[in-house]
Amino acid sequence: MFEFITVRELYEMFLSNQMMDLEGYEYVELEGWVRTNRNSGKLGFIALNDGTYFRNCQIVYLQDTLTNYDEVKHISTGSAIRILGKLKLTPQAKQPFEIEATQVVVE
C-alpha cells in the first residue's frame, strides 16, 4: 500500500535521525512540480518539488519498470505530476534518499 507523504516530511525524518520511521514508508506517493527532468537512455531522473520544503526530491525512473517511460521522459519543467514509488535510502549520494518510480501520472 502506498503512503502519501510530503517532501518536507521525508527530509524531517531523515534530518532528525529517524531512519527507522522511514522503513514504514517502503512505498510512497508524492505530488508536486517538475524542476528538472533528465534522461540517459534507459534511466531518467526528475527533481520534484511540492512546495513544502526548499530542497527537491529525486525521482528515478527506469525503462524496464515504467510502462509510460516514453511519455515520462518528455515531461517538461513546471509540469504537475503524481509519483508512486519505492523509497530508497542513499546516504552515499548527494541526496539522502530517492524514490524509484513505479508509476508517474501527469496531472
C-alpha positions as CSV (number, residue, x, y, z in Angstrom):
1,M,0.0,0.0,0.0
2,F,1.2,3.5,-0.8
3,E,1.5,6.1,1.9
4,F,1.1,9.8,0.9
5,I,3.9,11.9,2.3
6,T,5.4,15.3,1.6
7,V,9.0,16.1,0.7
8,R,9.3,18.1,3.9
9,E,8.2,15.1,6.0
10,L,10.8,12.8,4.3
11,Y,13.6,15.3,5.0
12,E,12.5,16.0,8.5
13,M,12.5,12.2,9.3
14,F,16.0,11.9,7.8
15,L,17.4,15.0,9.5
16,S,16.1,14.1,12.9
17,N,17.8,10.6,12.6
18,Q,14.5,8.8,12.5
19,M,15.7,6.4,9.8
20,M,13.6,3.6,11.4
21,D,10.5,5.7,10.8
22,L,11.3,5.7,7.0
23,E,11.2,2.0,7.0
24,G,7.4,2.1,7.4
25,Y,7.3,4.1,4.1
26,E,8.6,1.5,1.8
27,Y,6.2,2.7,-1.0
28,V,5.2,6.4,-1.1
29,E,3.1,8.7,-3.1
30,L,4.2,12.3,-3.8
31,E,2.7,15.1,-5.7
32,G,4.5,18.2,-7.0
33,W,6.1,20.1,-9.8
34,V,9.0,19.0,-12.0
35,R,12.1,21.2,-11.5
36,T,14.2,19.2,-13.9
37,N,13.9,16.0,-16.0
38,R,16.9,14.4,-17.5
39,N,17.1,11.2,-19.3
40,S,20.0,9.0,-20.4
41,G,18.7,6.1,-22.4
42,K,17.1,3.5,-20.1
43,L,17.3,5.7,-17.0
44,G,15.9,9.1,-16.0
45,F,15.9,11.5,-13.1
46,I,13.2,14.0,-12.1
47,A,13.8,16.7,-9.4
48,L,10.4,17.1,-7.8
49,N,9.3,19.9,-5.5
50,D,6.0,20.0,-3.8
51,G,6.3,23.5,-2.2
52,T,6.6,22.1,1.4
53,Y,10.5,22.2,1.5
54,F,13.3,24.2,-0.1
55,R,15.0,21.0,-1.3
56,N,13.9,18.8,-4.1
57,C,13.2,15.0,-4.0
58,Q,15.0,12.9,-6.7
59,I,12.8,10.6,-8.6
60,V,14.5,7.8,-10.6
61,Y,12.6,6.1,-13.4
62,L,13.6,3.1,-15.4
63,Q,12.6,2.0,-18.9
64,D,12.3,-1.6,-17.7
65,T,9.8,-0.9,-14.8
66,L,7.8,2.1,-16.0
67,T,5.0,1.4,-18.6
68,N,4.8,5.0,-19.8
69,Y,8.5,5.6,-19.9
70,D,8.4,7.3,-23.3
71,E,5.8,9.8,-22.0
72,V,7.7,10.5,-18.8
73,K,11.0,11.2,-20.4
74,H,9.3,14.1,-22.3
75,I,7.7,15.7,-19.2
76,S,8.8,19.4,-19.1
77,T,9.8,21.7,-16.3
78,G,6.8,23.0,-14.3
79,S,4.5,20.1,-15.1
80,A,2.4,18.8,-12.2
81,I,2.9,15.1,-11.6
82,R,2.0,12.4,-9.1
83,I,4.6,9.7,-8.3
84,L,4.1,6.3,-6.8
85,G,7.3,4.6,-6.0
86,K,9.7,2.8,-3.7
87,L,11.7,4.9,-1.1
88,K,15.4,4.1,-1.2
89,L,17.9,5.4,1.3
90,T,21.1,6.7,-0.5
91,P,23.4,8.1,2.2
92,Q,26.5,7.9,-0.1
93,A,24.9,10.1,-2.7
94,K,24.3,13.9,-2.8
95,Q,20.7,13.3,-1.5
96,P,19.9,11.1,1.5
97,F,17.1,9.3,-0.3
98,E,15.4,8.9,-3.6
99,I,12.2,7.4,-5.0
100,E,12.3,4.7,-7.6
101,A,9.1,5.4,-9.6
102,T,6.7,2.6,-10.2
103,Q,4.0,4.9,-11.6
104,V,4.2,8.5,-12.9
105,V,0.9,10.4,-13.7
106,V,0.9,13.8,-15.3
107,E,-1.8,15.9,-13.6
